[in-house]
Structures are given as C-alpha cells and as structure tokens.
C-alpha cells in the first residue's frame, strides 16, 4: 500500500467501498478538517403538501443514553448530495420509505457542528462537521434500521415543543425547529 498526503494509507483499488475510511483514517481526518454530512427531517404531507407529521428517530448514543435524532450521515467521496441523502434515508428508514426527493435538492439550512460547545447551536464531540439539512416527504412504510430503535411520528405542534426539543442530541432540536419553520408549520 502506498501513502497519500500526510500518512493516510491509500485504500485498495479493487475494494468496492474504497470511498469509506477505516476507524483510524476517519479519526485522523476528523481531527484535521470538517466533514460534509446530510441530514433529513422525514415528513408526511397532506394532498396540499402541508406537513402533518414529522419523523424522529430514537437511538442510544455511545454512552448509553436514549436520545432523539434525525436521519443523518456522511457524504462519500464522489457521491452526489442527492445520492447521499437517498442512501441515508433508506439506511435509517428502510427500503420501503419511498422518500420524495426534490428535483433540485436545496437544503433549508446549513448546520455547522463543532466539538466545542458554544461556537454554534450544534455540537458533535467527535468532529467539526458541516451538514446540509433537508425536509423530505416520505410516502411508504418506515421500518428503522441500523442503530435506530424506532421512528416516532409526531405532529408539528408536538415537534415544536421545548420539551421535545430538549430530548434531541447535539442541537438537533434547533435544526428541527428550523425545518418546521421552513415548511411553515412551526407551532
């Protein structure tokens, strides 16, 4: 294996997921530069396109606390934003969720996460990350996968409540409120 740049081993060319970093490589990169993420707020809409319900994932974090969060994940090298968004929606909600991605995906917000609290409303102890956040209608059956314990559908009024906001990790309650505001349903 040859080396690339400042000591990161080059992945094998024949490996199908060569865009992925192993744990050591990811830790090295996280300590040196921001990573790009996508986040999605899954919603159910009525016939007029008005949000009637918002989907929030329930997960156990690394220290064993149960928290609420949104669909999220890294964008791989060479992957379009649309493909990353679709991949993470399918990964977290299941293949039958049927997300309705817009023709031209434009985020409702760009959220910047820092490992140091107080620099922004968003905190991620692991890294500095930039996240493109989208509201995405889903029409199918959602069966949470990966590390999600469940998907909870709540009304916009319930999702707007301060108590609900406080149950979300890393400032994602603030992001959820921004999503509701962008959809015109912040209670």
Secondary structure, 3 states (H helix, E strand, C coil): CCEECCCEECCCCCCCCCCCCCHHHHHHHHCCCCEEEEEEEEEEECCCCCEEEEEEEEEECCCCCEEEECEEEECCCCCCHHHHHHHHHHHHHCCCCCEECCCCCCCCEEEEEECCCCCCCEECCCCCEEEEEEEEEECCCCCCCCCEEEEEEECHHHHHCHHHHHCEHHHHHHHHHHHHHHCCCCC
